[in-house]
Amino acid sequence: MTVSANTQAILLLTTHFNKTESALIKPLSPREWGRFADWLWQQSLTPEHLLRGDLHNLLAEWHDKAVSIERVGALLDRGSALAISMEKWLRSGLWVMTRSDPDYPRRLKQRLRGDSPAVLFGCGNRNLLNGGGLAVVGSRKVKDADLAYSSKLGALASEAGVSIVSGGARGVDETTMLGALTVEGTAVGVLADSLLRACTSVKYREYLLNNSLALVSPFNPEAGFNVGNAMQRNKYIYCLADAALAVHSGKTGGTWNGAQEDLNKGWIPLWVKPTHDPEAGNAALIAAGASTAPASIDEVNVVAFFGAGEKPPKADLQLFEQVSMAVEASSPPQGPNAEAVPGSEVQKKSTRVVDDKEKSSVPEEIGSRGVPQVADLSKITFYELFVAKVKSLCADQPRTAEEMVDALAISKTQANAWLKQAVQNGELKKLAKPVRYEVDGSKQGVFALE
């Protein structure tokens, strides 16, 4: 694996490389990086530009007390440390991805926005990071009955075709993951420490080689255990999954805090296994709003944790995924049974996908402006669909990029790329202070969809 100059710059700005680094050199937090990255984009700059240009000239208009030019310069001046670390990590089979990579987990972007980690290190099947699944969390020190429950839960998830997402720590996390992996299931382990050691351990080697496991961490792959990192990674476990089950929680600690955060943020449905342990916080989590999972593993139906087997809602999909379903639904039937499709339940459902403008991302309200109608969605590019929807959003007032990201449920990186293209094409006007976008009156709608 080769690492692009852009990725190198992001690593320099956001990652610790060794323990001997000066305490004065503090990498940017996910939120600081998000703020800085947005500004760079607005200036038509990329992180790579910072490696080969005059930093003070490039950042002359950048003003942020927390992220000073001096701090940025000190972080970028760590090329030797980066080279040494990357050689070791890549040689050990690790890969690295940044928020600008196309296969970066979309669930993290959509649920955490600017708080999603700038960099993810990992090993194994990186495609699993976009597969969702059931997050299973629990304490490290639990009774044998809870470990047996966790192991069987992993096996049941495998039978249901559901991937396990967990923290990889001993106890509930590790037991559930191995319960799935040993019966040919899949799992994602979000580690708070020691990623490099885990990726080379005998325990996981077989599953990494057969692409049934991904181990990932937003922290230095060689970092040891740190309470702050362990707390921070909890949100990533929940936000990579589609539902969660807490097998056993204390009344304080990582499992408790992570579950409370999910309940407060409403990322995914949380289920909690009831227990008679007086020291457990399970009952308090249920009282706080979590659903009660079956106490007996024999009564568990993994699919039910997702809401009667439904997949994540369309609002959780990127624009092009939403539109592709609408295109599929409106396309002429294919195959030997095509003549039997009109009037069938499938055909009726397909019609509803296109007609239900409250739930679909298909552009609306454009036809009333006298723009030619387009019936064949398959001839429309995703960029054109984006422009049409944005023009509808900006019809009454200018909108920010953040507002469009929220309205269309797409990644900010994709939105920024299309907004830049729309401005260059004269479809939109970019306003300053603050940065917003409005429709260019001289070039109205591209198309409309019924």
C-alpha positions as CSV (number, residue, x, y, z in Angstrom):
1,M,0.0,0.0,0.0
2,T,1.3,3.4,-0.9
3,V,0.3,6.5,1.0
4,S,-0.6,9.6,-1.0
5,A,0.8,13.0,-0.1
6,N,-2.6,14.1,0.9
7,T,-2.9,11.3,3.4
8,Q,0.6,12.0,4.7
9,A,-0.4,15.6,5.4
10,I,-3.5,14.5,7.3
11,L,-1.5,12.0,9.3
12,L,1.0,14.6,10.2
13,L,-1.7,17.0,11.4
14,T,-3.8,14.5,13.3
15,T,-1.7,11.6,14.6
16,H,0.8,10.9,17.4
17,F,3.8,8.9,16.2
18,N,5.8,8.1,19.3
19,K,6.0,8.6,23.0
20,T,9.0,10.9,22.9
21,E,7.2,13.6,21.0
22,S,7.2,17.0,22.7
23,A,4.2,17.7,24.8
24,L,3.9,21.0,23.0
25,I,3.1,19.1,19.7
26,K,-0.5,18.2,20.1
27,P,-2.2,16.7,17.0
28,L,-5.5,18.2,15.9
29,S,-8.6,16.7,17.4
30,P,-11.3,15.4,15.1
31,R,-13.3,18.6,15.6
32,E,-10.3,20.8,15.1
33,W,-9.3,18.9,12.0
34,G,-12.9,19.2,10.6
35,R,-12.9,22.9,11.1
36,F,-9.5,23.3,9.5
37,A,-10.3,21.0,6.6
38,D,-13.5,22.9,5.8
39,W,-11.5,26.1,5.7
40,L,-8.9,24.6,3.4
41,W,-11.6,23.5,1.0
42,Q,-13.2,26.9,1.0
43,Q,-9.8,28.3,-0.1
44,S,-9.5,25.6,-2.8
45,L,-6.6,24.1,-0.9
46,T,-5.8,20.5,0.0
47,P,-3.7,19.2,2.9
48,E,-1.1,18.3,0.3
49,H,-0.6,22.0,-0.5
50,L,0.7,22.6,3.0
51,L,3.6,20.3,2.4
52,R,5.0,22.1,-0.6
53,G,4.0,25.7,-0.2
54,D,4.9,28.7,2.0
55,L,2.8,27.9,5.1
56,H,2.4,31.5,6.3
57,N,1.3,32.7,2.8
58,L,-1.1,29.8,2.4
59,L,-2.7,30.3,5.9
60,A,-2.5,34.1,5.9
61,E,-6.4,34.3,6.2
62,W,-6.6,31.5,8.7
63,H,-7.4,32.7,12.2
64,D,-8.1,30.2,15.0
65,K,-6.7,30.5,18.5
66,A,-6.7,26.7,19.1
67,V,-5.2,25.8,15.7
68,S,-2.4,28.4,15.2
69,I,-0.2,28.5,12.2
70,E,2.8,27.7,14.5
71,R,1.0,24.6,15.7
72,V,0.3,23.5,12.2
73,G,3.9,24.1,11.2
74,A,5.2,22.1,14.1
75,L,2.9,19.2,13.3
76,L,4.0,19.2,9.6
77,D,7.6,19.2,10.6
78,R,7.5,15.6,11.7
79,G,8.2,14.0,8.3
80,S,11.0,11.7,9.7
81,A,8.8,10.4,12.5
82,L,6.0,9.7,10.0
83,A,8.3,7.9,7.6
84,I,9.7,5.6,10.3
85,S,6.3,4.8,11.7
86,M,4.6,4.2,8.4
87,E,7.3,1.9,7.2
88,K,6.8,-0.3,10.3
89,W,3.0,-0.2,10.1
90,L,2.7,-1.0,6.4
91,R,5.3,-3.7,6.7
92,S,3.1,-5.3,9.4
93,G,0.1,-5.3,7.1
94,L,-1.8,-2.3,8.4
95,W,-3.7,0.1,6.2
96,V,-4.7,3.7,6.7
97,M,-7.8,5.6,5.5
98,T,-8.8,9.2,5.9
99,R,-12.2,11.0,5.8
100,S,-11.5,11.9,2.2
101,D,-11.2,8.2,1.1
102,P,-14.3,6.9,-0.8
103,D,-14.5,3.8,1.5
104,Y,-14.4,5.7,4.7
105,P,-17.3,4.4,6.9
106,R,-20.3,6.5,5.9
107,R,-22.1,5.8,9.1
108,L,-19.4,7.6,11.1
109,K,-19.6,10.6,8.8
110,Q,-23.4,10.8,8.9
111,R,-23.7,10.3,12.7
112,L,-20.7,12.1,14.0
113,R,-20.2,14.8,11.3
114,G,-17.1,16.8,12.3
115,D,-16.4,14.5,15.2
116,S,-15.7,11.5,13.0
117,P,-12.0,10.5,13.3
118,A,-9.8,12.1,10.6
119,V,-7.7,8.9,10.3
120,L,-8.5,5.2,10.8
121,F,-5.7,2.6,11.0
122,G,-6.7,-1.0,10.5
123,C,-6.0,-4.5,9.2
124,G,-8.2,-7.1,7.6
125,N,-11.3,-6.6,5.4
126,R,-11.9,-2.8,5.3
127,N,-15.1,-3.4,3.4
128,L,-16.7,-4.6,6.6
129,L,-16.6,-1.0,8.0
130,N,-19.5,0.0,5.7
131,G,-21.5,-3.2,6.4
132,G,-23.2,-2.1,9.6
133,G,-24.3,-4.8,12.0
134,L,-25.0,-5.4,15.7
135,A,-22.8,-3.6,18.3
136,V,-22.3,-5.8,21.3
137,V,-20.8,-4.2,24.4
138,G,-20.1,-5.3,28.0
139,S,-17.8,-5.3,30.9
140,R,-14.4,-7.0,30.9
141,K,-15.1,-8.8,34.2
142,V,-18.4,-10.7,33.9
143,K,-19.8,-14.0,35.1
144,D,-19.5,-17.2,33.0
145,A,-23.2,-17.0,32.2
146,D,-22.8,-13.6,30.5
147,L,-19.8,-15.0,28.5
148,A,-21.8,-18.0,27.4
149,Y,-24.6,-15.6,26.4
150,S,-22.1,-13.4,24.4
151,S,-20.6,-16.4,22.6
152,K,-24.0,-17.8,21.5
153,L,-25.1,-14.3,20.5
154,G,-22.2,-14.0,18.1
155,A,-23.1,-17.4,16.6
156,L,-26.7,-16.3,16.2
157,A,-25.7,-13.1,14.5
158,S,-23.6,-15.2,12.1
159,E,-26.6,-17.4,11.3
160,A,-28.7,-14.3,10.6
161,G,-26.1,-12.8,8.3
162,V,-25.4,-10.0,10.7
163,S,-21.9,-8.7,11.5
164,I,-20.7,-8.1,15.0
165,V,-19.2,-4.7,15.9
166,S,-17.5,-4.6,19.2
167,G,-14.5,-3.2,21.1
168,G,-12.2,-6.2,21.1
169,A,-11.5,-6.0,24.8
170,R,-11.4,-9.2,26.9
171,G,-14.8,-10.3,28.3
172,V,-18.0,-9.6,26.5
173,D,-16.4,-7.9,23.5
174,E,-13.9,-10.5,22.5
175,T,-16.1,-13.4,23.4
176,T,-18.9,-12.2,21.1
177,M,-16.6,-11.5,18.2
178,L,-15.0,-15.0,18.4
179,G,-18.5,-16.5,18.8
180,A,-19.3,-15.1,15.4
181,L,-15.9,-15.8,13.7
182,T,-15.7,-19.4,14.8
183,V,-18.9,-20.2,12.9
184,E,-17.8,-18.3,9.7
185,G,-19.4,-15.0,10.7
186,T,-17.9,-11.6,10.4
187,A,-16.8,-9.0,12.9
188,V,-15.4,-5.5,13.3
189,G,-13.2,-4.8,16.3
190,V,-12.8,-1.1,17.2
191,L,-9.7,-1.0,19.4
192,A,-8.7,1.6,21.9
193,D,-5.1,0.4,22.0
194,S,-2.5,-2.0,20.7
195,L,-3.8,-2.4,17.2
196,L,-0.4,-3.5,15.8
197,R,-0.1,-6.2,18.4
198,A,-3.7,-7.4,17.8
199,C,-3.2,-7.6,14.0
200,T,-0.2,-9.9,14.4
201,S,-1.7,-12.1,17.1
202,V,-2.4,-15.8,16.6
203,K,-5.9,-15.3,18.0
204,Y,-7.1,-13.3,15.0
205,R,-4.7,-14.3,12.2
206,E,-7.0,-16.9,10.6
207,Y,-9.9,-14.5,10.4
208,L,-7.8,-11.6,9.1
209,L,-6.5,-13.8,6.3
210,N,-9.9,-15.1,5.3
211,N,-11.4,-11.5,5.2
212,S,-14.0,-12.2,7.9
213,L,-12.5,-9.7,10.4
214,A,-11.5,-6.1,10.4
215,L,-9.6,-4.5,13.3
216,V,-9.6,-0.7,13.3
217,S,-8.5,2.1,15.6
218,P,-8.4,5.9,15.3
219,F,-5.3,6.0,17.5
220,N,-1.6,5.3,17.0
221,P,-1.4,1.5,16.3
222,E,1.3,1.1,19.0
223,A,-0.5,3.2,21.7
224,G,-1.0,1.5,25.0
225,F,-4.2,1.5,27.1
226,N,-5.5,5.0,27.9
227,V,-8.8,5.6,29.7
228,G,-9.5,8.7,27.5
229,N,-9.0,6.8,24.3
230,A,-11.2,3.9,25.6
231,M,-14.0,6.3,26.4
232,Q,-13.7,8.1,23.0
233,R,-13.8,4.9,20.9
234,N,-17.1,3.9,22.4
235,K,-19.0,6.2,20.1
236,Y,-17.3,4.7,17.1
237,I,-18.6,1.2,18.0
238,Y,-22.2,2.4,18.1
239,C,-21.9,4.6,15.0
240,L,-20.5,1.8,12.9
241,A,-23.5,-0.4,13.7
242,D,-27.3,-0.3,13.1
243,A,-28.4,-1.6,16.6
244,A,-26.7,-2.3,19.9
245,L,-27.0,-4.8,22.8
246,A,-25.4,-4.3,26.2
247,V,-24.8,-7.7,27.8
248,H,-23.5,-6.3,31.1
249,S,-22.7,-2.8,32.3
250,G,-21.4,-1.4,35.5
251,K,-22.8,1.8,36.9
252,T,-19.7,3.7,35.8
253,G,-17.0,3.1,33.2
254,G,-16.8,2.7,29.5
255,T,-19.8,0.4,28.8
256,W,-22.0,2.7,30.9
257,N,-20.8,5.9,29.4
258,G,-21.1,4.6,25.8
259,A,-24.6,3.4,26.4
260,Q,-25.6,6.6,28.0
261,E,-24.2,8.6,25.1
262,D,-26.1,6.5,22.5
263,L,-29.3,7.0,24.4
264,N,-28.7,10.7,24.5
265,K,-27.7,11.0,20.9
266,G,-30.2,8.5,19.5
267,W,-27.7,7.0,17.1
268,I,-29.1,3.5,17.0
269,P,-31.6,1.4,19.0
270,L,-30.1,0.1,22.3
271,W,-31.1,-3.2,23.9
272,V,-30.0,-4.3,27.3
273,K,-30.0,-7.8,28.8
274,P,-31.6,-7.9,32.2
275,T,-29.6,-9.2,35.1
276,H,-29.9,-10.0,38.8
277,D,-26.5,-8.6,39.5
278,P,-27.0,-5.8,42.1
279,E,-23.7,-4.1,41.0
280,A,-24.8,-3.9,37.3
281,G,-26.2,-0.8,35.7
282,N,-28.4,-2.7,33.2
283,A,-31.7,-1.9,35.0
284,A,-30.8,1.8,35.1
285,L,-30.1,1.8,31.3
286,I,-33.5,0.2,30.7
287,A,-35.1,2.8,32.9
288,A,-33.3,5.5,30.9
289,G,-34.9,4.4,27.7
290,A,-33.1,1.3,26.4
291,S,-35.2,-1.7,25.3
292,T,-35.1,-5.0,27.2
293,A,-33.4,-7.8,25.4
294,P,-34.4,-11.5,26.2
295,A,-32.6,-12.7,29.3
296,S,-32.4,-16.2,27.9
297,I,-30.2,-16.6,24.8
298,D,-32.7,-19.2,23.6
299,E,-35.3,-16.5,23.1
300,V,-33.0,-14.1,21.2
301,N,-33.9,-13.3,17.6
302,V,-31.0,-11.1,16.3
303,V,-33.0,-9.7,13.4
304,A,-35.6,-8.3,15.8
305,F,-33.0,-5.9,17.3
306,F,-33.2,-4.0,14.0
307,G,-36.9,-3.5,14.0
308,A,-38.6,-6.5,12.5
309,G,-35.7,-7.2,10.2
310,E,-35.8,-3.8,8.5
311,K,-32.6,-2.5,7.1
312,P,-31.3,1.0,8.1
313,P,-33.6,3.8,6.9
314,K,-32.9,5.5,3.6
315,A,-32.1,8.7,5.4
316,D,-28.9,6.8,6.6
317,L,-27.8,6.3,3.0
318,Q,-25.8,8.6,0.8
319,L,-27.6,10.5,-2.0
320,F,-26.4,8.3,-4.8
321,E,-27.6,5.2,-2.9
322,Q,-31.0,6.6,-2.3
323,V,-31.3,7.7,-5.9
324,S,-30.1,4.4,-7.2
325,M,-33.0,2.7,-5.5
326,A,-35.4,5.2,-7.1
327,V,-33.8,4.6,-10.5
328,E,-34.0,0.8,-10.0
329,A,-37.7,1.2,-9.1
330,S,-38.6,3.3,-12.1
331,S,-36.5,1.3,-14.7
332,P,-38.4,-0.9,-17.2
333,P,-38.7,-4.5,-15.9
334,Q,-36.0,-6.9,-17.2
335,G,-35.8,-10.6,-17.7
336,P,-38.1,-13.4,-18.6
337,N,-40.9,-12.4,-16.2
338,A,-40.9,-8.7,-17.3
339,E,-44.4,-8.9,-18.8
340,A,-45.9,-10.1,-15.5
341,V,-44.5,-7.2,-13.4
342,P,-47.0,-4.4,-14.2
343,G,-49.7,-4.3,-11.5
344,S,-47.8,-6.6,-9.2
345,E,-46.8,-5.7,-5.6
346,V,-43.3,-5.1,-6.8
347,Q,-44.4,-2.6,-9.4
348,K,-46.7,-0.8,-7.0
349,K,-43.9,-0.5,-4.4
350,S,-41.6,0.8,-7.2
351,T,-44.1,3.5,-8.1
352,R,-44.4,4.6,-4.5
353,V,-40.6,5.0,-4.2
354,V,-40.7,7.6,-6.9
355,D,-44.0,9.3,-6.1
356,D,-43.5,9.6,-2.3
357,K,-41.6,12.9,-2.4
358,E,-41.5,13.2,1.4
359,K,-39.3,10.1,1.8
360,S,-37.4,10.1,-1.5
361,S,-34.4,12.2,-2.4
362,V,-35.7,12.7,-5.9
363,P,-35.8,16.4,-6.7
364,E,-39.2,18.1,-6.4
365,E,-40.9,21.4,-7.0
366,I,-38.9,22.1,-10.1
367,G,-41.4,21.2,-12.7
368,S,-43.7,24.1,-11.7
369,R,-41.0,26.5,-12.9
370,G,-41.4,25.5,-16.5
371,V,-38.4,23.2,-16.7
372,P,-38.7,20.2,-19.1
373,Q,-39.8,17.0,-17.4
374,V,-37.5,14.0,-17.4
375,A,-39.1,10.6,-17.0
376,D,-36.1,8.3,-17.4
377,L,-34.1,8.6,-14.2
378,S,-31.4,6.2,-15.6
379,K,-30.2,9.0,-17.9
380,I,-29.6,11.5,-15.1
381,T,-26.2,11.7,-13.4
382,F,-26.0,11.8,-9.6
383,Y,-24.4,15.3,-9.9
384,E,-27.5,16.6,-11.8
385,L,-29.8,15.1,-9.1
386,F,-27.7,16.9,-6.5
387,V,-27.9,20.2,-8.3
388,A,-31.7,19.9,-8.8
389,K,-32.2,19.1,-5.1
390,V,-29.9,21.9,-4.0
391,K,-31.7,24.4,-6.2
392,S,-34.9,23.4,-4.5
393,L,-33.4,23.9,-1.1
394,C,-32.0,27.3,-2.0
395,A,-35.1,28.6,-3.7
396,D,-36.1,30.8,-0.8
397,Q,-32.8,31.7,0.8
398,P,-29.0,30.9,0.5
399,R,-28.0,27.7,2.3
400,T,-24.7,26.6,3.9
401,A,-23.0,23.4,3.0
402,E,-23.9,22.0,6.5
403,E,-27.6,22.5,5.8
404,M,-27.3,20.7,2.5
405,V,-25.5,17.8,4.1
406,D,-28.2,17.4,6.8
407,A,-31.0,17.8,4.3
408,L,-29.6,15.3,1.7
409,A,-28.0,12.8,4.2
410,I,-24.7,12.7,2.2
411,S,-21.1,13.0,3.3
412,K,-19.7,16.5,3.6
413,T,-16.8,15.6,1.3
414,Q,-19.2,14.6,-1.5
415,A,-21.3,17.7,-1.0
416,N,-18.3,20.0,-1.1
417,A,-17.0,18.4,-4.3
418,W,-20.4,18.8,-6.0
419,L,-20.9,22.3,-4.7
420,K,-17.5,23.4,-6.1
421,Q,-18.4,21.9,-9.4
422,A,-21.8,23.6,-9.4
423,V,-20.2,27.0,-8.7
424,Q,-17.7,26.4,-11.6
425,N,-20.6,25.4,-13.9
426,G,-22.5,28.6,-13.0
427,E,-25.4,26.6,-11.5
428,L,-24.8,28.2,-8.0
429,K,-23.3,31.3,-6.6
430,K,-21.0,31.2,-3.6
431,L,-21.5,33.9,-1.0
432,A,-19.0,34.9,1.6
433,K,-19.0,35.8,5.3
434,P,-20.5,33.3,6.1
435,V,-20.0,30.9,3.2
436,R,-23.4,30.1,1.7
437,Y,-24.8,29.1,-1.7
438,E,-27.7,30.5,-3.8
439,V,-29.2,29.7,-7.1
440,D,-27.7,31.6,-10.1
441,G,-30.7,33.3,-11.5
442,S,-29.3,33.3,-15.0
443,K,-29.2,29.5,-15.1
444,Q,-32.3,27.9,-13.7
445,G,-33.2,24.2,-13.2
446,V,-31.5,21.5,-15.1
447,F,-34.4,19.0,-15.1
448,A,-37.4,18.0,-13.1
449,L,-38.7,14.6,-12.0
450,E,-42.3,13.6,-11.5
